[in-house]
Amino acid sequence: MIDHFGINCADMKAAGTFYDTVLGVLGHRRILDFGEAIGYGTDKPDFWISTFDGVGPNREMHLAFTAPNAESVRAFHAAAVELGAESLHEPRLWPEYHDAYYGGFVRDPDGNNVEAVCHTGDA
């Protein structure tokens, strides 16, 4: 059901040091590092930390749900928008993550960044 999730941090250096250490003792590691976003996991980045300008004390979180295929991602996005959700990113391929990463992003009623993602490409 859950593909990955992420939290926003006010101090990326402190958060990176913290998660490098505490996740390292559990056998996990830093897998991807984009500077303003770091992905941790064992085999793939399941947990992300990130920051953005103006990050405050009530920070949104990011949650990605697994979808079986691109058609389901598009259906998720369409259903959310029909309910009045803000579209953050229309469903598309995200090759910066990997060649078959297909995701669509919306903002839920509480302001969180919610995504549906499949790892099968746009088929």
C-alpha positions as semicolon CSV with decimal commas, in nm:
position;residue;x (nm);y (nm);z (nm)
1;M;0,000;0,000;0,000
2;I;0,267;0,255;0,094
3;D;0,548;0,303;-0,156
4;H;0,742;0,575;0,026
5;F;0,695;0,882;0,245
6;G;0,884;1,196;0,332
7;I;0,907;1,464;0,594
8;N;1,027;1,823;0,572
9;C;1,312;1,939;0,793
10;A;1,415;2,289;0,896
11;D;1,789;2,201;0,911
12;M;1,897;1,953;0,643
13;K;2,252;1,920;0,776
14;A;2,133;1,825;1,125
15;A;1,858;1,600;0,989
16;G;2,101;1,429;0,748
17;T;2,350;1,361;1,026
18;F;2,071;1,230;1,250
19;Y;1,916;0,995;0,992
20;D;2,254;0,881;0,851
21;T;2,342;0,768;1,203
22;V;2,018;0,626;1,341
23;L;1,912;0,452;1,019
24;G;2,268;0,325;0,968
25;V;2,255;0,127;1,291
26;L;1,937;-0,038;1,159
27;G;2,108;-0,144;0,836
28;H;1,965;0,131;0,611
29;R;2,157;0,394;0,420
30;R;2,144;0,715;0,219
31;I;2,059;0,602;-0,135
32;L;1,986;0,929;-0,321
33;D;2,094;1,282;-0,237
34;F;1,960;1,581;-0,433
35;G;2,087;1,837;-0,181
36;E;1,743;1,961;-0,077
37;A;1,609;1,603;-0,062
38;I;1,774;1,283;0,065
39;G;1,629;0,935;0,017
40;Y;1,702;0,653;0,264
41;G;1,636;0,282;0,245
42;T;1,783;-0,062;0,217
43;D;1,738;-0,134;-0,155
44;K;1,541;0,171;-0,271
45;P;1,463;0,509;-0,113
46;D;1,152;0,446;0,101
47;F;1,197;0,739;0,342
48;W;1,282;1,095;0,237
49;I;1,383;1,411;0,417
50;S;1,369;1,748;0,242
51;T;1,349;2,122;0,292
52;F;1,220;2,425;0,107
53;D;1,229;2,803;0,148
54;G;0,996;2,917;0,424
55;V;0,957;2,576;0,587
56;G;0,774;2,639;0,914
57;P;0,670;2,447;1,223
58;N;0,357;2,294;1,062
59;R;0,520;2,127;0,764
60;E;0,337;1,915;0,511
61;M;0,437;1,553;0,474
62;H;0,459;1,346;0,158
63;L;0,300;1,004;0,122
64;A;0,308;0,787;-0,191
65;F;0,065;0,501;-0,239
66;T;0,148;0,209;-0,466
67;A;-0,055;0,175;-0,784
68;P;-0,057;-0,132;-1,009
69;N;-0,013;0,065;-1,333
70;A;-0,015;0,409;-1,497
71;E;-0,389;0,389;-1,568
72;S;-0,452;0,360;-1,193
73;V;-0,224;0,658;-1,125
74;R;-0,426;0,866;-1,371
75;A;-0,754;0,746;-1,214
76;F;-0,627;0,836;-0,863
77;H;-0,528;1,185;-0,978
78;A;-0,858;1,242;-1,163
79;A;-1,066;1,125;-0,864
80;A;-0,876;1,353;-0,625
81;V;-0,910;1,657;-0,852
82;E;-1,282;1,583;-0,898
83;L;-1,314;1,598;-0,518
84;G;-1,153;1,943;-0,523
85;A;-0,792;1,850;-0,448
86;E;-0,521;2,078;-0,582
87;S;-0,317;1,910;-0,853
88;L;0,051;1,942;-0,765
89;H;0,182;1,741;-1,063
90;E;-0,018;1,580;-1,341
91;P;0,061;1,209;-1,383
92;R;0,377;1,155;-1,588
93;L;0,707;0,969;-1,603
94;W;0,971;1,094;-1,359
95;P;1,301;0,970;-1,511
96;E;1,504;1,158;-1,248
97;Y;1,385;0,889;-1,003
98;H;1,412;0,596;-1,247
99;D;1,307;0,520;-1,607
100;A;0,978;0,348;-1,518
101;Y;0,867;0,579;-1,232
102;Y;0,516;0,706;-1,313
103;G;0,347;0,927;-1,056
104;G;0,078;1,188;-1,003
105;F;0,062;1,427;-0,705
106;V;-0,223;1,611;-0,530
107;R;-0,272;1,804;-0,209
108;D;-0,511;1,633;0,035
109;P;-0,773;1,827;0,238
110;D;-0,520;1,885;0,519
111;G;-0,248;2,021;0,290
112;N;-0,032;1,709;0,257
113;N;0,140;1,610;-0,067
114;V;-0,016;1,275;-0,165
115;E;0,100;1,069;-0,463
116;A;0,004;0,754;-0,648
117;V;0,301;0,580;-0,811
118;C;0,373;0,272;-1,017
119;H;0,713;0,145;-1,126
120;T;0,601;0,001;-1,459
121;G;0,624;0,310;-1,679
122;D;0,347;0,469;-1,882
123;A;0,183;0,152;-2,006
